[in-house]
């Protein structure tokens, strides 16, 4: 009789919706962790074959908050890494994650934000995000969120919000429980090029301000999606 395999140390949870064009590049760097990682793709109803590309697909109600929660519920790892389907981790990510697990076992972490574009505007946005993380303790989901399972459960996990699900979770974690890693999480810049290097960050900031002021997430999402959806 074959003994049961050891549970993975890390569960990587990727929410998807018609992400067949970007998901393969997101999956490739995860091979650095070998058998220590399981990859769960929480799909919200793709029609482009995305689930066929997934090592372990999980169906979930459409909406990133709901999909992330469903992926976490299916995960077996002692640590959870929530990663967007258009974001790939830079080489060396697994070594830094293991060091974080050893030395800060009770803390969450986020990667360094980077955009996959050589434009000077991309570097300015990266510097703005770095400032936001240092001064406000507010990383977004496109930086990847690494969280020990116990801490994730203790703060209540992801809520089924239509927008700001990442900010909501980070706010409950608190800046003192989130470390910033040096490895980059490199995100596609397609939406910035499409929506405008200035207009897109301005819209994101407006939505964040409205949400912090207490405007319901559904209303903020309606305003946001009237001009294009945030990844």
N, C-alpha and C positions, 0 to 999 in steps of 0.2 A: 504494500500500500504506500503510495507516494505521500509524504508528509505535506501538510498545507504550506504554501509559500508564505514567507514573512510579509507582514503588511508593509506597504510603501512608507517611506519616511515623510515624503512630501506628495501632496495631491495638488496638481495644477489644474485650475478650473477656468475654462475659456468659454464665455458666452458668445454665441454666434447667431447670425441671421444673414443668410446668403453671403457667406464669407469664403467661398471656395477659391477665390482669387488670391486671398491673403493668408489663409490658414496654413498652407504647407510651409511657408517661410517662418511662421510663428512656431511651428512644431519642431523644426530642424534643431535649433539650439538646445531644446529640452533633452536631447539624447546625451548631453554631457553628464546627466545624473544617472543614466543607465537604469537598472532595476530599482533604484531607490525612489523613483518617481512614478506616479500614475498620472495619466492625462485624461481629464474628463471634459468633454465638449458638451456644454449645456445649450442645446439648440432650441430656438424659438419658432420653428416652423419653416426652415429653409426650403426653397424649391430648386436650388441650383446644385444639389448633390453634396452639400457641406457635410451632412452626417456620415456619408460614405468615406470621407477622408479622416474621420475621427477614430483614434484608438479605442475610445470608449464613449459613445454618444449617449446623452441623456436628454429626453424630451422635456420641455418646460413651457409654461405659459409665456407668451412673448412679453418682453420687457426685461432690461438688464438686471434689475433688482431681483425679480422672480427667478430668472435663469441662474444667477449667481447663487441664490439660496438653494435652488434645486441641486445644483452641482455640489455645493457644500454638504447637503444632506446625503448625497451618494458617496462622498469621499471617505477613504479609509485611512488617510495619512494623519500623523500626529501634527503636521504643519500643513497649512493651506496657502496656496499662491494663486491669487486671482489675476488673470492676465487677459488683455484685450486681444481680439483675433487679428488686429493689424499692427501688433507690437511684437518685436522679437528681442530677446535678451542678448546682450553682447557676450562674446567669449569670456570665460572665466566666471560667469555668474554663479555656477554651482559651488565653486570653492568659496566665494564670499558668502553665499547663503549658508553653507555648512559652518563657517566661522561664526556667523550671527547666531545660528542655532546653539552652538556650544557656549558662547560667551554671553548671550542675551536671551536665554530660553523663555523669558516671560514677556518679551517685547515684540511688537510688530515692526515691520520695516517696509520701505519703498525704495525703488531704484531711482537712479538719476534720469531725468527726462531728457530725451534727445529726439530730434526730428530727422527723418531720412531725406534731407534736401541740403544742397550746398549753399543755398541762398543766404545772404547776410540777415535777411528777416528771420530766418529760422534760428540763427544764433541769438538774436535779440529775444525771441520768445523763450528760448532755453534759459537765458539769463533771468528773465522775468519769473519763470517757473521756479528756478533755483532760489530766487529771493523770496518768493511766496512760501516755499517749503521751510526756509531758514527762519523767517520772521513770523510767519503765521502757523507753522506746523501743519500745513494743509496740502499734502500730496493728493493727486487725483488718481483715478483708476488706471489711466493710461501710463502710469509709472509702475504698475504692478504692485499689488498689496500682499505682503508675506505676513501671515498671522498664525501663531500657535493655536491649535484647535481649542484648547481650554479657554484662551482669551477671547477667541471669536464667539464661543458659546456664552461666555460670561457677559459680554456686552450686547447680546441679542442677535448677532449676525446681520446679514443683509435684510432690509425690509423691502417689500414689493412696491417700491416707488417707481413712477414713470420717468423720473429724472432726479439727479442729485443723490443717487443711491450710494455712490462712493464717498461724497462729502458727508452724508449722514452717518456712515459707519466711522469714518475718520474722526468726526466730531465726538462720537461716543467713546472712541479709543482714547482721545486726548493726546496732545503733542508730546507729553512726557513718556508715552508708551509707544512712540513711533521713531525708529532710527532711520537715518538716511544712508543708503548704500552708495558706493562709488561706481558700481557697474551700471552701464547705461541700459535703459529700456528704450529701444529705438522704434519710434512710431511713424507710420506713414504720414506724409505731409499733404496728401491729396486733398483733404478737406480744407486745409489752410490755403492752398493754391486756388481751390474752387471758390471759397467764400471770401477770401481776402485776408492778407497777413495782418491787417489791423482790425478789420470788421469782425473776424471770428473771435479773437481774444476779447474784444469789446463786448460782444454778445454773451460770451461765457461769463464775463465779469458781471454784466447786468443781471443775468439769470441767478448767479450766485448771490448778489446783493438782495434781490427780491426774495430769494429763499431764506436768507438770514433774517430778513425783516418779517418773516412769518407768512409770506404768500404761499398758499398751498402748492405742493409740488405739481399737481395736475394742471394748475393754471400756468405755472412757470413753463411746464413742458409744452403746453399749447402755444404759448408765446414763442418759445424756442423753435418748435418744429414748424411754425409758420414761415421760418426762414432757413430751414435745413436742420437736420438732426445732428447732435454731437455724438461722436464715437465714445 
